[in-house]
Amino acid sequence: MNRKDLGLLVLILVVGTIVAIINPRFLSPINLSNTANLIGLFGLFSLAQAFVIISGGIELSSGSVIALLGVIFLDLVAAAGVPWPLAALLIVALGGILGLCHGFLITRMGLQPFVVTLCGLLIYRGVARYYTDDATAGFPFGASFPWLEWLVAGRSFGVPHSLVAFILAAVALAILLHKSVYGRYLYAVGKNEMAARYSGINTRLVIASAYVLCGALTAAAAIFIAMYTRSISPSSHGNFYELYAIAAAVLGGCSLRGGEGSILGVVLGTILLQVLQNLVNLLGIPSSLNFAVMGTVILLGVLADQQVMAYRKRSRL
């Protein structure tokens, strides 16, 4: 654990203690369980966002991807009668394909990640609304999928399975990012793409793979969130989720310049973000201020990153 992650952990403990003192309901089992569930749900696509940011890119279409793949998953399982394991594999594969399209447009067509994913945000949202004829998608009355519901939305010993999935994904991605050659290549490309290319790294492949991984993991999150909500309104489902992911990544130490960040930091950033959201709810602060909290968090994270970069430059002189 580096100094930045340690500071974030201390901040989580301080904020959590303050919230518990102000409102003891924060420590109630039901509140902790619900918060843990939200950490798992939002953590999955926050991890996905982190890989793209470390590569030097950005993913603005996460929320729209979650809406589109969510309605397709519900339709496959509830209406088309596709066995849910096969439907889940198809959705994850489709998420990977969308990520591959983003990677192709960025690495082969030379488009900016911001432009590509912003267009994706609009396109996928529009397709989701057209797919459902702008109606709410959900399970028909009386439909039951006990194994799917238990596996994705259930709890074991009070621990939400979404949190378990988040922890498993974080461990696997931490090994990939911090213990593999691919991880070193990803950091190198994010830090200086041209220098990495001259060093013999296939920068196009590394960048494209980051978007494929992001798309597949976001698709998995779409399944969890679809089963959590049980119904999806394509015009609003997943709105601004990309902001949560970016905020969690930035809080966790991922520099928007690329080349920096850690999985542990993203995990801690996700936890802090949900604790702050819980603080807003428990204190009776209007929910409309949630976006103000997100914006403030991203701004503070960028300012902190800028100060760190300035300090490093002064230290080299």
N, C-alpha and C positions, 0 to 999 in steps of 0.2 A: 504494500500500500504506500503510494507516494504522498507527498505533503498535501497536494491538492485534494486527494481522496480523503485523507485524514481530516482535513478542514471541513469537508462536506459532511462527513460522518458526525463530527462535533456539532455542526450546524443543525443536522437532523435531530440529534438528541436534545439540543437547546430548544428548538422550535417545538418538538414533541412535549418536552417538559412544561413549557409555557402554556401550550394548548391544554394539557392535562390539568394544570392548576386553574386555568380560567374556566374550563368545562370538564369535570371528571368523566363525562360520558365518552370522552375520547378513548379512555382505557376500557370501556365496556366490551365484552367479547363480541357482540354483534357488530359494533362499529369497527373494531380491529379486523374482524373477518371480512367485512365489506370493503374496507380500505385495502386489505391484502388482495382481494379479488380484483380491484381496480388497478392495483400495482401490476398484477400479472397481465391483465388485458392490455393496458397501455404500454407496459414494458416490452412486450413482444415486438411491436412495430417501432418502438424507440430504439431498440437494439438494431433493427433493420436500417433505420435512418442513420445511426452512428457509422455504419460501414461506408455509406455513401459520402457522408461528411468527411470522414477520414481520407477518402480517396480524392477529396478536393471538390466534390460536387454537392448537390442538394436534391432532395426529393420532396416536391410540393404536392404530389398527387396521392399521397397515402390515404387520406380520408375518402377520396372518390374511389380509389381502388377497393377499399374496405366496403363501401356501399355497393359497388358493382358486383364484386365477387360474393358478397353476402347474399344478395338477392338471387344470384345464379345458384349458389349452394342450396338455399331454401327451396328453390324451384326444382332442382335435381332430386332432392331428397323427398320433398312433400308432394310435388305434382308429377314428376316423371318416374318416380319410384325407383330411382337408381340407389343401389346399396350405399349406405353412408360412407363406408371406407373407400369405395371407388370414387364417390363424389368428392371426398376430401382430397384424394390424390389428384383428381382432375383440377380442382380449384388451386391447389398448391402449384401444379404444373402451369396452369394458366397465369398465375401470378409471376412465375419465373419467366414465362414468355413475354409478358408485359415489360418486365425488367430488362429482358434481352432487347426488346424494341427500343427502350430508352437508351440502353448502352450502345446500340447500333447507330442511332441518330446522333449521339454525342461523339462517339469515337470515329465513326466512318463518314458521317455527313458534316461533322465539324460544328454542330449546333451547341449552344450554351445549355448546360444542365437546367438552369433556371427557366429558359424558354421551353425546353422539351417537357419538363415536368409540369409547368404551368399549363401548357396545352393539354397534357394528360389529365390534369385536374378538371378541366372543362369538358373534355371529350368523355371521360369515364362517367362523370356525373350525368351528362346528357344521355349516354347510352343506358345507364341504369334507370333513368326516368322513362326512357322510351321502352325499355324491356318490360317494365311493369305497367306501362300506360299511365305512369305517374300515380299508380295506386300503391297502397301499402302491401308489402309482401310478408307472408307469415305462414304458419302451419294451419291447415284446415281444422275445424272443430273436431275434437276427439282424437286427433293424430297424436301418436306417442312413439317416441324412439328412446326407450329407457337406457340402453347401453350408451348411445351417443350423448344423451343428456347427462348421464352420470360421468362419463369420461371427460366431457368438455366443460360442463357447467356444475358438476357435482363437487363434493367435499369429502376428504378423508381425514378423520380425527380433527375435524374443524378447519382443516387447511384447504383452501380452494384449489382445485386442480389447475386453474389458470396460473396461479402462483407457482405451482410445481413445474408446469410447462415453461414458465419464464425462467426459473432457476436452472432447469436442465439446458435450455437454450443458451443462457448466459454462460454456463460452464463450457459448453461445446464451442461457443463463439470465442470465449476467452482463450481456449487452447488454440483455435485457428488463428486468432489475431496476434497472440503474444508468444506462441511457441512454434510457429511454422514459418517456412520460407515465404509462403503467400502473405502472411501478415507483415513481414519485413518489406516485401515488395509494395504492399498497399500503403504503408507509411512513407516509403520512398517516393512513390508516385504522387501522393498527396502533398508531400513537402516540396518537391520540385520535379514536375513531370518530364521536363526536357533533360535534366541531369539523369533521371532514372532511365530514360530511353537510350541515352548515350552509354549508360552502364550495361546495356544489354537486356534490360527488362522489357518484356512485351507489355507496354503500358496500356495499349488498347484492350488487351485481354483482361488485365487486372481491373481496369475501370469497368468494363462491361460485366465482369463477374460480380463486382460489388452491387451493381444494379439488379442482376439476376437474383443474387442472395437476398437483397432487400425486397424484391417483388415476391419471392417465395415465402419469406417470413411474414410479410404483410398479409399475404393470402391466408396463412395459418391463423394470424390474429383475426382476420375477417370471419373465420369459422367460429372462433371462440366468442367474438362479440355478437355474431348473429344468434348463437345459441343463448347468449346472456340476455339479449333484448327480446328474443322470440318473435319479433316482427321488425320490419325495416321499412321506413319511409324514405325512398330514394332521394327525395329533395333535401333531406336534412341529416340522414344517417351518416355519421363520420365527419360531419362538418367541422373544420378547423383541427382535426386530429393531427394533421401534419405539424401544427404549431406546438401541440403537446410533445410530439416526438423531437422536434428541433430544440424546444426548451429543455427537455430532459437531457439531450445530447450535449447541448451547450453548458448546462449546469454541471454535467459530468466531466467537463474538461475538453470536449471536442472543439477544436478551433474551426471556425467557419472558413479559415484560410486553407484547411486541410493539413494532413500529416500529423495530427495530434489527437489524443483521446485514448480512453481505456474502457473495457467492458465494465469493470468494477465502478468506474466513475458514472457510466450511464445507469447502472443499477441504482446507485445512490441518488443520482439526479431524478430518476423516476420516483423513488421513495419520497424524496423531499417535495417534489411537485404534488404528489397525492396528499401528503401531510398538509401542505399549504391549502389545497383544495378542501380538505376536511376542516381546516381552520376556518375557511370562509363559510362553510355550511354550519358548523357548530356555533359560530358567533352570530349567526343570523344576518350576515352581510349579504346584500342582494346578489343573486347568482349572476346577474348581468355584469358584475365586476370580475367574473372569472377570466374574461379575456383581458381585462386590464392587468390582472395578476400575471397572465402569460406574457403579455407584452413587456411588463416590467422585468420579469425574470430573464427574458431573452436579451433585453437591453443591458441589464446588469452583467450578464454573462459575457456579452460582446465587449463591454467596457473593461471588465476584468481581464479578458484575453488581450485587449489592446495594451493595458498597463503591463502585463507580463512580457509582451513582445518588446515594449519600449525599455523595460528593465534589462532584458537580455541584450539588446543592442548597446545600451550604456555599459554593460558589464564587459562587452567585447572590446570596447574602446580603451 
